[in-house]
């Protein structure tokens, strides 16, 4: 079975020291220290540590999580057939795990797709005001690979309720309102780039995928995906907008 947690890493002395800092913060449930560490080079360093850090930062008590029965995992995909977004969810799930993780065999891919469907449905089933959007499955995919199905379920639910809620409204309008925050951020950071973007009436659509999928849709390296998740989970929900602004400013010479 493919697992990101089994991926070997050659750690240098600096990374080893940081791992010790992370473990100490975990031992003390020190969320502020974890947030600070997420902003430094390498984030939480390993998938093993992320499996501990992400739930804590999302205030998910893993000790209370019930382990799914195998039969439940297999049959869950057939439940809630009448759920309004079921068809689109299944279309996206069937396209999942094509580019990552590498080396996934057909049988393993099918199992992961079933588990992914379970994670998505679990996170939305009790919240009728949350609407599935294309790209949410990307976020849930990485949660599943790093955390496993049982921990990914409540973590995805918390992200949907508090980090991604504006993108899960019935219309696109709330998403565009959030995206419009990109303009004042650019204006403050670099007035010239702001004028270039604003005066040419460039809408923020080009950066939507960065924000609503947390860049997974645009990346292929799972190390980079996990690193971005470290940062976004550790910060407030608007941080992806600041990140999008930073990406634009980093490319300003090409604009």
C-alpha positions in Angstrom: 0.0 0.0 0.0 1.3 3.4 -1.0 1.7 5.7 2.1 3.3 9.1 2.3 4.3 8.2 5.9 6.6 5.5 4.6 8.5 7.9 2.4 12.1 8.1 3.5 13.8 11.4 3.9 17.5 12.2 4.5 17.4 14.7 7.3 20.1 17.2 8.0 21.1 18.4 11.5 18.9 21.5 11.2 15.9 19.4 10.3 16.5 17.0 13.1 16.7 19.9 15.6 13.4 21.3 14.2 11.8 17.9 14.6 12.7 17.9 18.3 11.1 21.3 18.6 8.0 20.1 17.0 7.8 17.0 19.2 8.2 19.2 22.3 5.4 21.5 21.1 3.2 18.5 20.5 4.0 17.1 23.9 2.8 20.4 25.5 -0.1 21.0 23.1 1.7 24.2 22.3 -0.3 25.5 19.3 1.3 28.9 19.1 4.8 27.3 18.8 3.5 24.9 16.1 2.1 27.9 14.2 5.4 29.7 14.4 7.3 26.5 13.3 4.9 26.1 10.3 6.1 29.4 8.9 9.8 28.5 8.9 11.7 26.4 6.4 10.4 22.9 5.9 7.2 23.4 7.9 6.5 20.3 9.9 9.2 18.4 8.0 7.7 14.9 7.8 4.4 13.3 7.0 4.6 11.5 10.3 4.7 14.7 12.2 2.0 16.3 10.1 -0.3 13.5 11.1 0.1 14.7 14.7 0.2 18.5 14.0 -2.7 19.0 11.6 -5.4 17.5 13.8 -4.1 19.4 16.9 -4.1 22.7 14.9 -7.7 22.0 13.7 -8.7 21.1 17.3 -9.6 17.5 16.3 -9.3 15.1 19.2 -7.9 12.0 17.6 -8.4 9.9 20.8 -12.2 10.2 20.2 -12.2 9.1 16.6 -13.8 5.7 15.9 -11.9 3.5 13.6 -14.0 2.5 10.6 -14.9 -1.1 10.0 -13.6 -2.5 6.7 -17.1 -3.3 5.4 -18.2 0.2 6.3 -15.4 1.7 4.2 -16.4 -0.4 1.2 -20.2 0.2 1.5 -20.1 3.9 2.5 -19.7 5.0 -1.1 -23.2 3.7 -1.8 -24.9 5.7 1.0 -26.6 9.1 0.6 -27.2 8.5 -3.1 -29.7 11.4 -3.2 -27.2 13.9 -1.8 -27.5 16.9 -4.1 -23.8 17.0 -5.1 -23.3 13.2 -5.2 -22.9 13.0 -9.0 -20.2 15.7 -9.2 -18.4 14.3 -6.2 -18.2 10.9 -7.9 -17.0 12.4 -11.2 -14.2 14.2 -9.3 -13.4 11.2 -7.1 -13.0 9.0 -10.2 -10.4 11.4 -11.5 -8.5 11.5 -8.3 -5.0 10.0 -7.6 -3.9 10.2 -11.2 -0.9 12.5 -10.8 -0.1 11.7 -7.1 1.0 9.8 -5.3 3.4 8.1 -7.8 3.4 4.4 -8.1 -0.2 3.8 -7.1 -1.5 0.5 -8.4 -5.0 0.1 -9.9 -6.4 -1.7 -6.9 -4.8 0.7 -4.4 -6.2 3.6 -6.5 -9.7 2.2 -6.3 -9.4 1.8 -2.5 -8.2 5.4 -2.1 -11.1 6.7 -4.3 -13.6 4.9 -2.1 -12.0 6.3 1.0 -11.9 9.8 -0.6 -15.6 9.6 -1.3 -16.1 8.7 2.4 -14.1 11.7 3.6 -16.0 14.1 1.4 -19.4 12.8 2.2 -18.7 12.7 5.9 -17.5 16.3 5.9 -20.6 17.6 4.2 -23.5 15.4 5.2 -24.5 17.2 8.4 -24.2 20.7 6.9 -26.8 21.4 4.2 -25.6 24.9 3.7 -22.2 23.7 2.5 -22.1 23.0 -1.2 -19.4 20.8 -2.8 -17.2 22.6 -5.3 -14.8 21.1 -7.9 -11.4 21.2 -6.2 -12.5 20.4 -2.7 -11.7 16.8 -3.5 -8.1 17.9 -4.1 -7.8 19.1 -0.6 -9.5 16.0 0.8 -7.1 13.8 -1.2 -4.0 15.1 0.5 -5.7 15.0 3.9 -6.5 11.3 3.2 -3.0 10.4 2.1 -1.3 12.1 5.1 -3.8 11.4 7.9 -5.6 8.2 6.8 -9.4 8.1 6.3 -10.5 8.1 9.9 -8.6 11.2 10.9 -9.1 12.9 7.6 -12.9 12.9 8.0 -13.2 15.3 11.0 -10.3 17.3 9.7 -12.0 17.9 6.4 -15.2 18.8 8.1 -13.4 21.5 10.2 -11.7 22.9 7.1 -15.0 23.0 5.3 -16.7 24.8 8.2 -14.1 27.3 9.0 -11.4 27.6 6.3 -13.3 26.9 3.1 -16.9 27.9 4.0 -17.0 31.0 1.7 -16.2 28.8 -1.3 -18.9 26.3 -0.4 -21.9 28.7 -0.7 -24.6 28.2 -3.2 -23.3 30.7 -5.7 -19.8 31.9 -6.9 -20.4 35.4 -5.6 -19.0 34.9 -2.0 -15.9 33.3 -3.6 -15.4 36.3 -5.8 -15.8 38.6 -2.9 -13.0 36.9 -1.1 -10.9 36.9 -4.2 -11.4 40.7 -4.5 -9.3 41.1 -1.3 -6.3 40.4 -3.6 -6.5 44.0 -4.9 -5.9 45.9 -1.7 -3.2 43.5 -0.7 -1.4 44.1 -4.0 -2.0 47.9 -3.6 -0.3 47.9 -0.2 2.6 45.6 -1.2 3.4 47.1 -4.6 1.3 50.0 -6.0 2.8 49.6 -9.5 1.7 46.0 -9.8 -1.7 46.9 -8.4 -2.2 49.6 -11.0 -1.1 47.2 -13.7 -3.6 44.6 -12.6 -6.5 47.0 -11.7 -6.2 49.4 -14.6 -6.2 46.6 -17.1 -9.3 45.3 -15.3 -7.7 41.9 -14.7 -10.3 39.9 -12.7 -9.0 37.6 -9.9 -10.2 34.5 -11.7 -6.7 33.4 -12.7 -5.8 32.8 -9.0 -9.0 31.0 -7.9 -7.5 27.5 -8.3 -4.6 28.5 -6.0 -7.0 29.6 -3.3 -9.8 27.0 -3.4 -7.6 24.0 -3.9 -4.7 25.2 -1.8 -2.5 25.0 -4.9 -2.8 21.2 -5.1 -4.4 21.5 -8.6 -1.3 23.3 -9.8 1.3 21.1 -8.1 2.6 17.6 -8.7 5.2 17.3 -5.8 3.5 16.0 -2.6 6.3 17.5 -0.5 5.3 21.0 -1.8 1.6 20.2 -1.2 2.2 19.2 2.4 4.4 22.2 3.0 1.7 24.5 1.8 -0.9 22.7 4.0 1.4 23.2 7.0 1.2 27.0 6.4 -2.5 27.3 5.6 -3.8 25.1 8.4 -1.6 27.0 10.9 -3.0 30.4 9.8 -6.3 32.2 9.3 -8.6 31.3 6.4 -7.6 34.4 4.4 -3.9 33.3 4.2 -4.3 31.7 0.7 -5.2 35.2 -0.6 -1.9 36.6 0.8 -0.2 33.6 -0.7 -1.7 34.3 -4.2 -0.5 37.9 -3.9 3.0 36.7 -3.0 3.0 34.5 -6.1 2.0 37.4 -8.3 4.7 39.7 -6.8 7.3 37.0 -7.2 6.5 37.0 -10.9 6.2 40.7 -11.4 9.2 41.0 -13.7 7.3 38.8 -16.2 4.1 40.9 -16.0 
